Amino acid sequence: MRFIAIGAWAVLAAAGCAGGDEPPVADTAAAVAQAEAPTAAAPGAAAPAGERARGLPAGAIRVERAIIPDATGFEAPIAASTLFLPSGWQARGGVLWGQQFMCTNGYNFDWSAASPDGSRSVHVLPQARWEANNYNAPASSPGCRLAHYANVRQYLDSLLQGWRPGARTLGFRRRGDIEQELAQVNRATPTAMGEMRTWVEAGEITFAYHEQGGERRGSLAAAVIFSLMRTNAGGGMPVMDALTGFALPAWGATASAEHFDPGFFEAIRRSIKANPQWESRIAGHNAAIGRVALEESRKRSEAITRSNAEIAQIRDEAWKASQESADRRVREFGEVIRGVETYDDPNAAGGQVALSGHYDNAWRLDDGSYVLTNDPSFDPWRALGVEGNRLEVTR
């Protein structure tokens, strides 16, 4: 699940709706605060999860598994996706359901995670759908709106002001890497009196804003699937254009000015993987939209919130589903595209785990977290007071 599982969401969005280069993932030494040392502990004892400990090599990062939950969409809570977050970060939100989201098939996304001190955060912002035409017709779908975002830049500018009012845009670039991942939606189909054309645009803006008297920086990236129905009846009649835009869930990141590192946040985004079970369920939901009564959607939107304990119970199952490996050749191609590396991990589901490919060494610690580092001499017990094993790249 990448816009986040971006390819999967694009297919689902298209069903429900009936160029810059890829950025480098920079060394994160400037943005990743060095962990502080734990108090002395007996050999073999693990430091508490999320405890900041001294000793991590420069540029290293300690990460833990997390989920983006869908707590109310189906008969039981389910993870929409899984990802790696730095140890100690706290997440909130997930997939939301309600009548206010009828234009996006009854559900939407609102999820975020932040460092313990609040200096850095990442966000999955809601998807959106809008329509425009040149013949003054109202919106064709319940809950949808008319808007005139003709390209991804216009949409991002509007989204930013709704999310961070008064923010100053510092720069914009097309995200050709994301557009390439969504290239399967690009097509043109002739009709009896014109054509139907669909294409994708992806972009990213950087911005600055003030919060609580301090300067903060951020980035906001989105992909929009545009569909244009052009009708030319001839006989001197004007050409009729109907444009629909569907913006996939956007990816936002913010940090204090001194801690803003685009590569750090991009590495988190790339770690997000779709839960195949949720993909299957949401695809079935989208396919059934045209067949079920409005009351059925209302029931779904009125489902009560499940407890945090229930959500926690699905964490391991969701991760197991997301870690199932495909054919080696397909896997290796996907690693190159996503910037990850697959390691042998006998303690992980399927015996393998996919981590950022921008580090030379990966360790699994006995508390279940991972450390990624370019320091070949890293020793987890000496640095963190936790035993661990160096992982080998899957061959």
N, C-alpha and C positions, 0 to 999 in steps of 0.2 A: 504494500500500500504505500506508494510513494508519489506524491508530489514531493511526495511522501508515498510510496506505492502508487506512483503517479499513473503508470500505465493502466493499472487495474481500475483506478477511479475514473480515468477517462472513458473506458469502455462502459462502466456503470452509468456515468453521467450522460453519455450519448444515448444509452438505452432509455433513460428516464426522461430525457428532453424531447423524444420524438419530435541579427544574429550574433549573439556573442558566443565566445568559446566557453567551455567548462572551466570554472575557476579552480585554481590550485588550492589544495587543502594545506594551508601554511603551517609551519611549525608553530605550536601553540604555547611556547614558553612564556611569551609576554602576557597571554590571557589566562593561562591555567595557574592559579595560585598554588604555590608549593604546599603540600600537606604538612601539618605540624605533627611532631612526634608523639606517640602514645606514651603513657606511663609504663614503667617497667612491668613486664608480664612474664610468666613462666613460659619456657619453650613449648610451642604447640598451641598456646592460647591465642585466640583470634581477637583482634581489636574490635570494638563495637562497630556495627555497620554504620557508615556515614561519618565516622570519626575522622577528622582531618589529622594526618600524622606526618611527622617530619620524615625526610629521607627519600622522597620520590625524586628521581633524577630530573634534571632540567628538561622541560618539554613533555614529561610523562603525564599520563592522566589515568585515574582509577575510575572505572565505570561499572554500573550495575544494570540489570535488566529491569525494564519498566513496560507498562502497557498503556494504550489509549483505549479506555473501556467504552462499551455500549451497554449500559446498565439496564435500559428499559425498552429496547426495541423489540425484543423477542421474549420467549417464555422464560428465559434465564439469562443472567448477565453473560456477556461474551466480550472478548478482546477484539476490537477492530484492527489493531495492529500492535506490534511490539517494537521496542527500540532500546538503545543503550543511553543512559543518562549518567553524568558524573555522580560519583558517590555523594550522598547527602542531599541531593536536589529533591525538592518536593513538587509533586504534580497535582493538578486539579482539573476537573471537567472531563469531557469526553464527547461521545456522540449524543446529541439531544434529539428528542422527538416531540412534535407538537403541531397543532393546526396552523400555527404561524409559519411553518416551513412547507406548506403545501406546494409552493412553486418548485421546491427541490425534493419532491416526493415524500414530504412529511418528516424529514430528518435533516440534521445539520451537524456541524462540528464546532466545538468551542473548548479547547484544551490548552493548558500551559504548564510549564515547569520552571522553577527558579532556584538559583543557588541559595544556600542558607542565609547569606547576608543580603540577598536581593540585588546584588550588583549585576547579575546576568540573568536573562530569562529567554525562553523560546516559546513560541505560540503557534498553534494551528487555528487559523481564523476561518470563519464560516464560508462555505461555498455560496454562490449567488447565481441567479438567472434573471435575465432581462430581455426585453423585446424593443424593437424600433421598426418603424415603417414610414414610407413616404406618401401614404394615402389616408392618414389620420384615423386609423382603426384602433380600437382599444386593445389592451392585452388579451391574448387568446386563452390564457390559462388562469384558473383561480389563484389568487394570491400573488400573481406575478406583476411586475411593474414595467412601465415604459422608461427607457433610459437611452442615452445616445453615446455610449462608450463604443467607439468604432475601432479601438485598438487597445492592446494591453496596457499601454502607458496611461491612457485616460482612466482606465479602471483602477490601476494602482494609485494614481493621484487621489481619486475619490476615496478609495479604501483607507489610505493612510490618514486622511483628514477625519474620517469617522472613527479610526482607531486611536490616533494620537493627534487630537485637534491642535492646530497651530504649528505642527512640525514643519521644519524647513527641509526641502528636498535637496540633497547634495549631489546626486548623480543618478543616472538611469542607464541600464544596458539590457539588451536582449539576451535571453538565456537559450542560446542555440542548443546546448546539451539537453535541456528539458524538452525543447521542441522536437529534437531527434527521437527522444523516447516516446513521444506521442504522435509520431509521423503517420501511424496507421489510420488516424482519423482524417487525414487530408485526402479529399476526393472531390471530383466534379461529376455530376450526373445530369445529362440532358433530360429535359422534360418536353411535353408536347408543345408548350409555348414559352420555353425559356430554359433555365437550368437550376439545379440545386447544388450549391458549393459549400463544403465544410473545410475549415482550416484551423490550425492552432497557432497561437502566439503566446510566448512566455517571456517574462521580463523580471527585472529586479531593480528596486530603487534603494538608495541609501539615504539616510535622513538624520537630522539632529533635532533635539527638543530639550526643554528644561523641565525638571521635575524636582520638587522639594528643594529648589534653589541650586540644583546641580545640573551640569551639562551631561546629556546622555546621547548615545548614538544608536542607530539601528539599521536593520535591513528588512525589506519586505519583498517577497517573491511570489508570483502567481502565474498560472497558466490558464488561458481562456480559449475555449472551443467556440468558434464563430460558425454560424450556419446562415447562409443567405439564399432565400428563395426569390428568384427573379422571374417575373412573368411579363412577356411581351405579346399582348393580344393583337398587335398590328392595327391596321385601319386608322392610323393616326392617334390611337390611344396611347397615353403615357406609359412608360415602363413602370411596373409596380415592384418595389423591393421590400421584402420583409426580412429583417435581420434578428437573429437570436444569439445571445451570448450566454455561455455557461462557464463560470469561473470555478475551477476546482479549489478545494480548500487551500488557502494561502499559508505560506510559511513566514513567520515573523521572528525577529531576534532583536533584543535590546541589551545594552550594557552601559555602565558608566563610561565616560569618554576614554579613560585610560585603560579600560579592560575590553574594549570592543575589538574582537578578532574575527573577521569573516570566516576564515578557515576553520576555526573552532566550531562555529555554529553550523557550517556546511557539513562537517564531519558528523554532527548529531543528526542532521536531516537525512544523510545518506544511510544511517543505521536503521531507519524505519523500514519495517517489512510488514506486508499485509498478512493478516490471519486468514488462511484459505477458507476456514469454516465461516467466518463473517462475510467474506466475499461472496460465498455461495448463497448465504441467507439474504444478503442485501440485493444480489442479482435477482433472486426469486421475488423479492418484494417489488423491485422496480418493474419486473416483467408483469406483475399482477396488478400494477396501478390502474391500468386501463380496464381491468376486469372486476375489480372489487368495488363495493359501495363506499361512499364517503364515511359511513358509520364505522366501517372496518378500520379506516385510517384513524378515526377519532379514538377508537379503543386502543389502538397501538400507542397513540400519543398520550393517553391517560394512564399508562402503566405506572405503577408506583415505583419509586426509587429503591433499588436493592441495597442491602447493607454493604459496608466496606468489606466485611468478612467474606461475603459471597464473591465480590470482585477479586479479592486476594486468592480465593480458591481456584479461580480459572487461570491465574498467571502462568503456572507451569504447563497446563494443557495448551494454552495459546502459544507459548514459546515453542513447545514441542512441534506443533503444527507448522509454525513459521520456519523451523529449522530443517524440515525435511528436504533432503538434497535431491537434485535432479541428475541427469547424465553428466559425467565429468566435463565434457566439452561445453555443454550448455552452461554449466556452473562456472567454468573458468571465463567464458565470454561475459557472463553476468558480473563476475568480479571486476573485470576491467571497466565495464560501464559504470558500476556503482562505487568503485574505489574501495573495495573490500578484499579481504583475504580469508580463506577458509582454513581453519585449524582443526587438528584432531583433538577432541576433548572427550575422554571416556565418561565424564560426568554429565555431559550435555545430552539432550535428546538426539538420538540418531548418531551419537558419537562425534559430532562435529559442531562447530560454532563459527559464524561469520562475524569478523571484527574489522575495524578500519584497516585498510591496507597501507596506510601512510606511516606505519611504525615498523621497525625491524624486529621487534621482540614482543611477544604476548605471553602473559602469565595468568593462570587461573589460581586465585587464592582460595584457601580452605573455607572462607566465609561466603563463597559463591560469587564474589566480584572479580573483575579482571583489571589488570594493569597493562597498558600499552606504552612502550618506551623504546627509544633508540639507544639506550645505554646498555651495552652487552654485559656489564658487570653488576646490573641490578640484582639485589638479593631481597626478597620480600620480607623475610624475618628481620634482617638487619634494618631495613628501611621503615617497615610498618608494624612489626611485631606480629605478623601473620605468616604461617607457613603457606607455600604455594608451589606450583609446578609450571615450568616453562612449556608452552604448547608448541607442537611441531606443525608446520604447514602441511595440509593434506596433499598427498601426491596422487 
